[in-house]
Amino acid sequence: MTPQDPLSALRDIHLPATGGFWPPAPGWWALAMILLVAVITLVWLTHTRRQKTRWHRQAKSELADLEQRQAPDAAWFAQLNSLLKRAARQRYPERHPEALSGEAWIAFLLEKAPGERIAARPVVEALVHSAWQPDVTADPHQALEFARRWLRRQS
């Protein structure tokens, strides 16, 4: 190379320096915002659903407790009826089921009962009447099974 040659002083073609990872491109910011909104919405919906179904979890827990303490006496059937009324009040507040008693309460339970209303009628009648009569006529196992199916249907 001759010192007179001006082309020999030029450098070869080179690429510009890379930009690095920060700050991200606008598309990454938009994706981050969309993901953040989606996560917040999912958490909020999950929390709302859990709040709405809390009564159902509590009723199932109390039903399991009643199952452990089952006894063919009027006080036990009164507790089972009370549990069903509280659950009905949470699920159907506009119908005011807590004020129902006797035949109206039986009709309400059967109306909201799963499938076999005719087969469940004697069990429900015995369950309701055993709560206030001194002589218990209902079988605690059948009453618990009806209450379990009824609560499952209400969820």
Sequence and secondary structure as in RCSB ss.txt:
>XXXX:A:sequence
MTPQDPLSALRDIHLPATGGFWPPAPGWWALAMILLVAVITLVWLTHTRRQKTRWHRQAKSELADLEQRQAPDAA
WFAQLNSLLKRAARQRYPERHPEALSGEAWIAFLLEKAPGERIAARPVVEALVHSAWQPDVTADPHQALEFARRW
LRRQS
>XXXX:A:secstr
  TT GGGGS          SSS  HHHHHHHHHHHHHHHHHHHHHHHHHHHTHHHHHHHHHHHHHHHT  SSHH
HHHHHHHHHHHHHHHH GGG GGG  HHHHHHHHHHTS S HHHHHHHHHHHHHHTT SS  S HHHHHHHHHHH
HHHH 
